[in-house]
Amino acid sequence: MSASTHSPVLKHHFDNLEQQHSAERLGMWMFLATEVLFFSGLFVAYTVYRYLYPADFEFASSHLILWIAGLNTGLLITSSLTMTFAIRAAQLGDRPALLRHLLATAALGSAFMGFKAYEYATDVEEKYVPGPMFQAEYDRAVEELTHAPKDHAESHPHNPAWDLAARNLGKTYGDPGFISPQRVQLFLCFYYVMTGIHGIHILVGIGCILWLVQQTYAGKIPPENYSTVEVVSLYWHLVDMIWLFLMPLLYLAGAGMKSH
């Protein structure tokens, strides 16, 4: 009988640790496959509407905060690196290094969410939210700009609804260059749904990493059970990878359009 059979981390329904680790990895990969299918549906729907309404989506994208997206991309890429270091530390049985890398990963994920919360707060302050908030601001801007002196269009409040009203000034639906406020709001629906769901996944990942920290402190992740860290890292890497698709789709679609 192998030594691994007597390991305190071996579950009773497995013959050995190798079988247990294989089952853990398979279970996580199956779960990740469902996550990929879920996000793929959102990506396909977004791509279809992006193809149908390129100018409207480009305008809407150009008013997102690109520097936050770039910074958050760097944070998540770095967190994938620290998570990989955590796996190696677990394999070597280096508990202090494992704790450092897990805490660093959780801190980077928390920083991502902090910047995302700041971005959401800025969007709400600028009324860049689909629904009555954005539409009412746009309608007010159209009304004021229509009856204001011509040069007043250059001094309007700097928020997306007023920028859109100024851009559409003198145009009606169907005219060349007209940007539909309804289609801008359609983009915003995709933006909030996709980044919101991704944010929930980040929070779940941070929770799992903090659980690993607790397990490490309790001495429940010996070298022969490093796969516990590995399966959590698979989830974290997927969440990071999804962001690498979200960032260009949402933020770079309008990168070439100069904001007003």
Phi, psi and omega in degrees: 000133184288158180295330183295338180297328183268007182295136180293344180267357180281124178286149188295336184269010176244149180283324181204173183293326179299317178294319179297315180295321179296320179294320179297315180295317180298316179299318179293318179298322177295319177296317180296328177298320178293325178294318179298317179298319180298309181291330179299321178299318178294318181297318181295315179299315178299316183298320180299311181289328176297323178290321183287323185233065186296317183292319180294317180290326178296315178299313182298317180295326184294346181259007171280161185271097188293324184294327177292318179298319179295316179297316180295327176297316177298321179297316182289322177297317178296322180294328176295323178294313180295328178292323177294319176299325179296320178299315180296319178297322178294320178298323182275351183074022180271088186296317178301317179293321179299315179297316180300313184289324177294316179294323177296319179297315178297322179294319179294319176295321178293322177297320176303312182293327177296314178293326179293320178296320177298319179296315178299317181297320178295318179298317180295318179299324179272006180060032180266063183226133182296145179116200185302327183299308180290317183296318180295319179295320178294314180298320178295320180294318179299316181298314182290318182290328180294325183256007181265161174304155186302320184283353180291337180298337180275350184241021181285164178302144183270081169219162188301322181296317178290324176298320179292318179298318179294322180293324182272359184303126181084001180245157174234168182304129180101342177289150176302133178087355180285130178254121183285124177297330178292322179285329172298318178292329175298316176301316181297325176300313177299316182301309184289322179294312185291314180287329178294314178296320177298319179298321177298320178295323177298315180298319177298317179298318178298318178299318179295321180293319177295327174297319176299321177300314180297317179295324178294315177301324181280358180072027184261010177235075175287167183307323182288352179243030181296341182297339175301317177290322183297317183290325176293323180295327178299316177297315182296319179295323178296316179299319177296318181295320179300320178298326179293342172270319182296318186302306179292323181298316186269316189267330184266355180299326181247021184296334181274356181265128180286127178289145180271000000 
